[in-house]
Amino acid sequence: MKPLAAGLLSFLLLSVAGAQVPESGRLQELRFSAEEVDARMEDRYIDRTVDLAAAGQLDEDRALLARLQRIADRLVRAAVELKPETAQWQWEVHTTSDAEVDALCMAGGKILVGSAFVRRLALNDGELATLLAHEVAHAVAEHHRETFSEAMLLNRLPPAPLEVVMARLDSDLSLQIRLSTLSSMQESEADQLGMVLAHRAGWRAADMVSFYRKLATAGQAALLSGAYPAAASRLSMAMGMARLFGD
């Protein structure tokens, strides 16, 4: 292939998929397709749940699983109203007794919630909905897709396949540090968008505030992963959002 043609092909392959985060309208550079990211993250989710099942740590708390499924159904309906393409996702919910898991939602709607975390904070349904809505918001805002795209751009190397970028992100501490500002912003965004989703799903703002108050009381150690803002700052945000909702 001639150099000019090769350069044009690279440009076309790397053309930015313009996107905006629902509600906030924040612009994102998304260099990988949603379908590719969703498929890769589904593979990771399957590997994680298979390992947990083999260890006897998957879905032991059937009552919590039933609660989560009821709550997730309402949040998914709210997500679909906000972002219609999420109706095509294969949403899935599981629980685990693994103490290292608080909660997560991978691209494509794959949810995992730690039962120990829920018990430690003694979450009622509205508070649990707030936790779940935060995780659903990460998926709705396509934060995994954005992170992988930014990781590729930061390497300043020829474009790498998604699996290579994911492997680098898993193992390269310097790359993780360079993406920490983005991670922190995404956590704040998920807090706010999550409250919007929970509100649209019919949950009380008082329960949302109560959830963030419990986090602040429990301290930052209650959260096992993620570049979260300070707990007091998250509580202040929740109180401000509740006033906007007028509940």
N, C-alpha and C positions, 0 to 999 in steps of 0.2 A: 504494500500500500504506500502511495506517495506521502511524504511528510505533511503536505497541506491537507490531504484527505484524512490522514490519521488525526491531525489536530482538530479538524472539523467534527470527526466522529467523537473524539473525547469531549469536545464542547457540548455536543448534543446529549451524550450520555450523562454529563454532569450538570445539565441545565437545571436550575433551581426549580423545585416544585413549590411554587408560592402557596403559603398556607397561613391561616390566622387561627389563633386560639379562640374557641367559642367564648362569648361574653366580653373578654378583655380586648379582643381584636389584635393582640400582639402578633407581629409578623414572625414567621419561622422560615429558616432555610432547611428544607428536607431533601436530602440527596439520595435517599433510598426509598423504594416504593413501600407503601403501606402493606401490600400483600407479602413482600419479602420479609419485612420486619415481623409481621404477625406470625408468619410461618416459623421463623427462627425462634421467636419467643414461645410459641406453642411447643416446640421441641424441648426447650428448656423447662417449661412447666411440666410436661409429661415426665421428663427425667426426674424432676424434683418430686413429683407426687408418687412416682413409682418407687423411688428410694424411701420416701416416708412410709409408704404402704408396707414395704419390705421390713422396715424397722418397727412396724406396728404403731405408727404415729400419725396415721391419716384417718380422719373422720371418726375418731372414737367417741367424741361428744356429739351424739345424734341430735340432742335437743338444741345445742348451739347451731349445728348445721341447718336444722329446720328454720331457726330464727333468721340466720343469715340468708337463706334462700328466699324467705318471705320479704325481707328488707331489700335484698338485691333486686327482686322483681320490680319493686317500686322505683328503685334508683335507675334501673335499666330503662324503664319507660320514660323517665325524665331525661336520661342521656339521649335516647332516640329522638325526643322532641327537640333537643338542643343540637344534635348532630345526627341526622337521619341515617347516615351510612353505618352507624353502630348497630342498626337493626340486623345487619348481615353478619355480625360477629357471632361466633359460637361461645356465648358467655358460659362460664363454668365457675362453681364455687366449691371450695374444700376447706376443711379445718385441719389443724395439726396441733399436737401436744409438744412439738419441738419448741423448747424454751427460747431458741434463738430467733423465732419468727414472731413479729408483731402483726403486720398485715402488709399485703402487697397486691397489686393488680398489674399483670403484665399486659403488654400490647395485645389487642384483640379480645380483651375482657376475661382474662384468666386470673381468678381471685383465690388467694390463700390467706387465712386468718389464724393467728395463734390463739388457742383456747386459754393458755396460761396468761397471756396479756389481757384478754377480755376479763378473766376472773380477777386479776390483780387490780384492775380499775373498777370492777363491779359495774359494768356498763349496762344501763337499761337500753330498751330498744332504740330510743331516739339518739342516745349517745353512740350506740353501736352503728346506727345509720350514718352518723357523722364521720366515724372512723372509716366506714366502708365507702362513703361518698368521696372522701379525700383520695382514696386509692382509685376509685372509678374515674375521678377527675384526671389523674395522671394518664390513664389510657385515653380518655376523651381528648385531652390536649396533645396526645401523641408525643409524650415526653421521651419515651424510649427511642422513637424514630429520630427525634431532634438531637438527642444525646449522641447517637451513633453517627449522625451526619456531621455534627460539630467535631467529634473525635477524628473523623476522617480529614476534615479541613485543617485541623490543628497539626496534623502530621507533616503537612507540606511535602508530601511525597506523591508519586503517581497514584491515581485513584485505586483504592484497594477494595476487594470484595467485602461484603458485609461480615462474613464469618471471620475474616482477618481483622477487621476493625473491632469486632466483639472480643476476640482473643487478646488484642492489644489492650483494650480497655479493662479487661479482667486482670491483666498482669502488670501493666505499666503504671506505677504509682505516680510518676511525674505527670502523666496524661490525666489521671484522676484528679490531681491537684489543680491542673490548669482548667479543668471543667467544674471545679467546685463552686464557682460563682454562678454558673448556669444551674447547677444542682440546687443551690440554695434558692434561687429565683423560682425554679420549678416547684419546690416544696411550698413556698408562699402562694404561688399561683394555684396549686392543688387545694390548699386550705380554703381560698376564696371561692374557686369554682366548685369545690365540693360542697360548700355551704349553699351555693346557688342550686346545685342539684338536689340536695336534701330538702331545701325549701320548696322547690318545685314538686318534689315527691310527697309533700304534705307533712314533713316533720317539723316539730316546734323549734323555733329559734332558741328557746330557753334550754332545750336539751343540747343544742349545738354549743352554746356557751358553757353549759355544765361539763361537756366533754373536755373542752380546752381548759376549764378550771381544774378538772381532775389531773390533766397532764401537768399543769403548773404546780399543783400540790405535790404530785408524785415526783416532780423534778425531771430534768432532761434524761436521767438514767432510765426512765420508763420507756424511752424509745431506743430500740436496739439497732437501728440502722437509719441512714439517710442524713443529708446535710440540712437538718431542720433549723428553722429560726429559733430564737430563745422562746421558752415556754410562755413567759410573761408577755412577749410581743404577740404571740399567737392568740393568747387570751384577749388582749386589747383589740386585735383584728376581729375576733369573733363577736365581741361586744359591739363594735362599730357596725359590722354586717347585720347583726340582729336589729339594731336601730333602723337601718335602711329597710329591712323587711317590715318593720312596724309591728312586730309581734309582741 
